[in-house]
Amino acid sequence: MNLDNLSKYFYLFLLLFILNSCSKTDWKENYKEEEKSPFGAYIVYNEAKNLFENEKVVLLKDNFYDYLIKNYSDSLPDFGNYICIKNDASKLPKEGVNDLLSFVYDGNSAFLALNYFNDNLKEKLEITTNNLSKDIRSLKGLKSLKGEFFLENESHKNQTFTFDRNIRKHYFVTYNENKTIVLGSSKIDGEKVPNFLKIYHGKGTIYVHSNPIVFTNYYLLKDKETYAENVLSYLPSSTLFWDPQIKFSKYANKDNNNQSVFNFFLKHKSLTWFLAVILFGVLLFMIFNARRKQRVIPIIHPLKNTTIAFTQTISSLYLKEQNHKNLVDKKIKYFLEKVRTKYFLDTNNLNKEFIQKLASKSGNKLQNTRYLVNTIITLDKKLECTQEELLTLHKMISIYFKK
């Protein structure tokens, strides 16, 4: 073997070694600030210093609620911006949401980009959301989700931002129009729906975005940084409080007034023993009582036929509402369905050929068939029908199927 062939095999072996040694790409959505995987938030967190020049970026090591208790005072001017880009804000307690709103009310700003807004947060922000992709969780299913986003500012008003994967159909349905501005939207099933809102609260502002995935490493490395920069540019130049959502609050729900009775018993040794004896006695009673008594054999009543009662209820409802057109439509659907199943005819086009085939297969006269079909076409086009028209149609259909 000559030297050239040896070199070729060496480079081939080296290439195979490098390929095998490469770790498998992690496509899970983690939104972690230290993660360099596709859906981590390493780039957006580290580039925040360049986007907000001369401003300090504070990565919170405490729960934000705890941080406010320790550090925040409404006397501090220009305290900063709170940023949370996560799947959800589950570690922000109910008290934390209230304090966050107080923080904003005093003149600060908050930016929340979440896949899931909890009920308490939506109630406080006066928004409702819809997520048509909430049942899609597999990597393959999320990969197939594409999207088109739009911004309302003048410089990008006619520009479309396209995203090729993991774009959930998550958007805002309702919001308080008196204090909310739609800054961005996404196209879902051909319709533009809001996915980026600006909500005024007191002296400050809350920005909410329903697709945090667009701020991850994957899209910032795919020439989509313009969209992220424009969205974050709405925040004023001030200190950034970046919430990694790594800790639960130490102070939430610690008020003695909210303490449970069970915890009160456990705090006192004598009461703890009393509770243990009571529970042990109840357990013994249940064991011995179960052995001494035979289990009661339940009486199984035969199922009642409620069809007649149901029919009477529905008929009474329609009689009360006087919605004859609704009943006419149902009668027409019943007639067409029976024609399809009984005579195997296509009912999409009620033309002359259809009338002839129906008359032939049903054994009815061509004249009667033509009259019935024309009556159905006429009543179907009407917006309202009378009781007489309903009764006439019912009688005609009943007689027709007796042949």
N, C-alpha and C positions, 0 to 999 in steps of 0.2 A: 504493500500500500504506500503510495507516494505521499509527500508532504501536503500537497494541495487537497487530496481526498481526506487526509487526516484533519485538516483545518475545517473542511466543510462539515464533517461529522461532529467536530468539537462545537462549532457554532449552532448546529442543529440541536445538539444535546443541551447547550446553554439556553436556547430559546424555549425548549420544552420544560426545562427546570424553572425558568422564570414564570412561565404560564401556569405551571402546577403550584408554584409557591404563592401566587397571588390569592389573596383572601377573597371570598365570595362577597359581592356587593350586597349591602344591607338596604333593602328597599322599604323598610318599615318607616312609617311616619313617626318620628320621635320629637322633633322640634327642639332638640337640646342644643344649648349654646356652644358646648364643647365638641359636638359631633360634626365630623367632616363627611359623613355619609350623605347620599343624595337629599334626603329629607330631614337633615339636621338644620340648625339655625346658626352655624358657625360664622358664615360670611356676613349675614345681615347684622349680627351682634357686633362683630369686629369692625365692620364698615360704618357703623353708626357714628363713630368718632369723626370720620371724614364727612359724613352727611351733615352732622351738627358740629361745625368747626368751633374750636375753643370751648366746647361744652364737656362737662364731665359725665361719664357713663358709669352708673353705680349698679353692679350686679347684686341684687338683694340676696343676702345669706339668711335672712329671717323672713317669715311670712310678712307680707306687706302690711297686714293689720297690726302685727307686733311692731313693725318698723315705725309705723305712724305713731303708735302709743309712746315709743321711746324717743322719737326725734321730731315729730311734727308739731308745729305751733302756727296758728293762723296769723301770728305777728310777723312770720318770716316772709318777706316779699319774694316773688318769683321762685317758688320752691322747686318746681320742675314738672316733667312729663312722666307719667306712668305708662309702661309698655308691657303688654302681655300677648305674645304670639304662641299659641298652644292649641292642642286639640280641644281642651276645655279648661275652665278655671275652677276645677273642683276643690282646690286647696284654698280658695278665697272664701272664708266663712260668711255667714249671713251678716254678722257684725262688720266683717271686712268690706262687704259691698256698701254698707251704710257709710263707713268711714271713707271709702274711696270716693263716694259721691260728695261727701263733705269736703274732701280734699280738692275735688274739681270745683265745687261751688265757690271756694275761696279764691278762685282765679287760676287754678292749675289745669292741666290737660291730661287726658287718658286715651290710650289707643289699645283697643281690644280686637284681636284677630283670632276668632275661635270657630271650630267646627260645630261646637255645641254650646249654646247659651243656656244655663240652668234657669229654672222657672223664676227664682228669686231675682236674678239679674235682669231677666226680661221684664218682670213686673216693675222693677225700679226704673228701668230705662224706657218703659212704656212702648215696648216693641214686641212683635210676634214674628216667629220664623217658621220656615218650612224646609225640610231636607228630604228631597225625593230620592236621595242616594243613601239614606240611613241604614238600609239593609245590606248594602254592599260593603263587605269587609275584607274579602280575599285580595291578595296582591294582583291577581289576574283581572279581577273585576274592577279594581280601582285604576289599573293601567288603561283600561278602555274608556275612561271618563275624560272627555275633552271639553274645552270651553272657549268662549269668546267674551272678553271683558271690554268695558268702555269707561272712559273718564269724562266728566262733565266740564272740566276746565277748558278754557278757550284754546290753549296750545295743543290739546289732544282730543278736542271734541269730536273730530271726524276720524279718529284713528281707532283701529281694532287691534286689541292685544289677544293673540291666540295662544292657548296653552294645550299641550298635547297629552297630558295624563293626570290622573288623581284629582281632577276638578269635580268636586261634588256639586250636585244641583241644590245648593244651600243658599237661601236668599231671605230677605226681610219682606214679610207680608204686610204688616201694618206698623205704623209709627205715629207719634204725635206731630202732626203737620205744622202746628204752631211754633214748634221749637226744633224742627229737624229739617236738614237739607240733604238731598240725595246727591252724593259726590261721584258715585260710580254705579255701574250696573253690569249684569251678565245676561247673555242670551240663553234662554231655556225654552225649548220647544218652539222656537221662532219668535218668542216674546221677550222684550227687555224687562228685567226685574231688578230692583235695587239690591246691591250686595255691599255697598260702602256708604255709610251715613255719618253725618255730622250732627250731633245732638247738643244743643246749648243747655247748660245747667248752671244757674247762678252766674258768676263772673267767668266761669271756665267752660270747657268744651270736652265732650266725649266723642271719640271717633270709633265706630264699630265696623269691622269687616268680616264677612262670612266665609272667606277662603284663605286661611293662613298658609296654605301650601305654596302660594305664589311668592312667599318671602323666604323659602328654603334654598339651600345650596343648589339644588338641581336647576331651578329656574334662573337664579342669579348667574349661573355659569352658561346659560343658554341664550344670552343676549336679551333677557327679559328684565334686566335691572332697571330699565327706564320706568316700567310700571311701578315697581316697588319704591323707587326714588320719589316718584310723583305722589304716591299715596302718603308716604312718610313726611313729605315736604310740607304737608298741612300743619304738622306740629310746630309750635313756636320754638325758637332757639332758646333752650334752657336745659338744665340738668336732666339727664335721663335716668329714670329708675326702672331698670330692666328686671322683670319678675320671671325667674326660671321655674317657679312653682315646684320647689323642692321640699318645702316643709309645711306641716300643718301649724296652725296657730297655737301658741302656748297659753294665750289669754282668753280666747273665745270660749264662751259657755262656762266660765269659772266663777260666775256670780253665785253666791250662796243662796240667793233667792230662787235660782233655777236648779238647785241641787235636788237629786231624786231622793225619795224616801229610803230606797235600798242603800244608797251611799251613806245616808245618815246612820243607818243601823250598823254598817260596817265600820264606822268611825269609833264606835264605843264597844268595848270588849264584852260587857254584860249583855248588851242588846244583840251582839253578833251570836252569842251562845243561845240566847232566847230564840232568835230566828232559826238557828240550826235545829234546835229541839222541836220547834213547831213543824218545820219541813220534814224532819225525820218521822214525827208522829203521823203526819198526813200520809206519808209514803207507806208506813206500816198499815194504817187503816185501809188504804186502797188495796194493798196486797191481800190482807185477810178477808176483806169484804168481797173481793173478786172471787175468792175460792169458795165462799159460803153461799153465794147466790148464783143462780143460773142466769145466763144472759137472756134478756127478754127477746122473744121471737117477734120480729116486726110483722105487722099486718100489711100484706101487699095487695093493694086495691087494683082491680083491672083498669087498664087505660081507658079513659073516656074518649068517645068520638066527638071531637069539638068542631068537626068540619061544618056542620049546620050552623052552629053558633057563630063561627068565624064568618061564614057567608052572610049571615044576617047582619053582623056588625058592619062588614064592608058595604053591603047594600044600603044600610041605614045611613052610613057616612056619605055615600054618593047621593042619596035621596035628599039629605039635608043640605049638601053643598050645591045641588042643582047643576052639577057639572056634566051636562049631557054630551058635550064634545069629547070629554075624556072617555066616556063609555062607548061612544061611537068609534073612537080610535081603537079601543080594545076589541070591539066587535070585528073591525076590519082586520086587525092583526090575527084574531082567532080564525076568521074565514080564510085568509091567505095561508096561514100555517096548515090548516086542515087540507087545503087544496094541494099543498106541497107534499104532505105526508100520505094523503089518500090517493091522489092521482099522479103524483110525481111530476108536477108541472112547475116550470120556472115562473115565479110571480113578479120578477123585476120589471117586466114590461107588459102592462095590461092592454095589449093592442088587439087588433082584429083576429090575428092568428091565434092568440091566447084564448080568446072567447070561443072560437071554433073548436079548438082542442078540448077545452073545458066542457063544452056542451056535449061533445062526442063521448068523452070518458065518463061523465056524470050521468048521462042518459036524460038530461033535461033538454027542453026545447031551446033552439038557438036564440029565439026572440026573448025568452025569459032570462037566459044567461046574459045576453047583451044588456038587458034592462038592469039586472043586478049589478053587473060590473060598472056600468055607467053611473049608477047611483052611488056606488062605493067611491069612484073617482071624484064625483061632485062633492060628496060629504067630506072626503079627505082634504080637499082644498079649502073648506070653510073654516073660519076662525071660531065660530060658535054654531051650535046646533040646538034645535028645539026638541022637546020631549016627543012630539009627534014623529019627527024624523028618526029619532032613536028607535021608537017602537016599530016604525015601518021597516027599518033596516033589520031589526031583530026578527021580525016575522018573515021577511023575505029569505034570510039566511036559513032559518029553521025549516021552512018549506023546501028550500033548495036541496038540503042534505037528506031529506026524507026519501028522495028518489033512489 
